[in-house]
Amino acid sequence: MRQWLVSHLVSAPLGCLEPGCKSDVWVDLLDWWSVASPNDDLSWDRPAARLPVRPELAAARPYGAPQPPVAVPLNVNENPYSPPTQVVRAISKQIEQAATQLNRYPDRDFTQLRQALAAYLAKESQATGLAADNIWAANGSNEVMLHIFQAFGGPGRTALSFDPTYSMYPEYARNTYTAWATGDRRPDFSIDPSAGIGQIKQTGASLVLLASPNNPTGTAVPLSLVDQMCAESAGQALIVVDEAYAEFRPPGMPSALSLLGRHNNLVVTRTMSKAFALAGARLGYAAGSAELIGYLRTVRLPYHLSTLTQVAASAALAQADLMLARVAELRQSRDQLRATLLGLGLACPDSAANFLLFGHFESADLVWRDLLDQGVLVRQVGPPGYLRVSVGSPDQNRRFVQALTKAIDKMPGALALEPPQEGEIRS
Ligand SMILES: Cc1ncc(COP(=O)(O)O)c(C=O)c1O
């Protein structure tokens, strides 16, 4: 495998990987390739457990998409644009001020930040009646979700979602000893309301996760379904609508936040990692009833959100319009990119997010590797035969399409024109 990599990538346009590049970068990439390519045996070369680790962790690998130094990174749905200079300055100024107080623990209730998040949601989604008490935040919506599992999942309880969906969900379940169940989607990746509600009842789930727009399909969940699920499972389940990509939804499409007043078993999670271009700061948040937020506060660590995170997020929120200035452009690029992929004869569901799922390939793995050879990193995730690409800058999108066209041309049979069948759409 290493030899293959060397012979294939020596002349590949991999950004900093010029032939004269530092050898330890090569070693890193070679190591990465040999352990983290998507087809690896998950047990890799870990020694037999000698520590009293939980048995289900003994062969598990840490979660995460590879982060090799490629020229066109389109694999983790980041915003391709850096925060605007004005916001960078504001963040730096706030951090400098806050640094003088770093001998003190952070404000563990971060009320100002929660107020600012409530005000942002009121503006972005016309959500009414939200105050600081209705908002929770943590280090990315990943940690918010962990708090939700800690408070509403746990031993003897079940969490349910509908495959294919965000691949972290089963990991939260494993980490909190919550049983994991998956329901089905139709071939167009939508959820049949009566089947979905039936699965909630049948599994007795206490947590139901609905990503909308859904990762990796990009498809949005209709609010009527959320409404119905909340009503039908009141007293049994908390319905969690994960709106990590909500700002990319088509203008006019309502957010599940608008249902909060109707259902106290609903919580909506959001993040500043995607549209807000602040993935590196790690700030995710949730909106729900004050009672529900109270339970999330109960399970948090004493000071989980650092002072630096709090001030960086607050400074960015204060300039929300600037931070979100490229969202309309990214939406437009997404739609153009989708039209191009359809034009190549590919299947590509309509996306309300900043990424597209595309296929259906005879071997998604070969296409993924060929793209990587050309310096373009996408994600191999979702149903068999599919890949997912984040929407990048116009130049990155152009390079992706160029590389993909080459990959398809090179591999007769790369494209399987048959659409996926029912039962084939599990991730
Ligand atoms: C559906 C979904 N939810 C949550 C997250 C986590 O985002 P954060 O960076 O806020 O932890 C992601 C990240 O890719 C995601 O795709």
The ligand as a Tripos MOL2 file, in Angstrom:
@<TRIPOS>MOLECULE
LIG
   16    16     1     0     0
SMALL
NO_CHARGES

@<TRIPOS>ATOM
      1 C1        -25.6060   16.5100   11.1770 C.3       1 LIG1
      2 C2        -24.4560   17.0130   11.9840 C.ar      1 LIG1
      3 N1        -24.6500   17.3280   13.2540 N.ar      1 LIG1
      4 C3        -23.6570   17.7750   14.0310 C.ar      1 LIG1
      5 C4        -22.3860   17.9170   13.5430 C.ar      1 LIG1
      6 C5        -21.2960   18.3570   14.4910 C.3       1 LIG1
      7 O1        -20.9920   19.6740   14.3710 O.3       1 LIG1
      8 P1        -20.1070   20.4420   15.4590 P.3       1 LIG1
      9 O2        -18.9230   20.9340   14.7280 O.co2     1 LIG1
     10 O3        -20.9980   21.5280   15.9470 O.co2     1 LIG1
     11 O4        -19.7660   19.4900   16.5600 O.co2     1 LIG1
     12 C6        -22.1130   17.6030   12.2140 C.ar      1 LIG1
     13 C7        -20.7480   17.7290   11.6960 C.2       1 LIG1
     14 O5        -20.4010   17.4280   10.6120 O.2       1 LIG1
     15 C8        -23.1860   17.1260   11.4190 C.ar      1 LIG1
     16 O6        -22.9820   16.7810   10.1500 O.3       1 LIG1
@<TRIPOS>BOND
     1     1     2 1
     2     2     3 ar
     3     2    15 ar
     4     3     4 ar
     5     4     5 ar
     6     5     6 1
     7     5    12 ar
     8     6     7 1
     9     7     8 1
    10     8     9 2
    11     8    10 1
    12     8    11 1
    13    12    13 1
    14    12    15 ar
    15    13    14 2
    16    15    16 1
@<TRIPOS>SUBSTRUCTURE
     1 LIG1         1 GROUP 0 **** ****
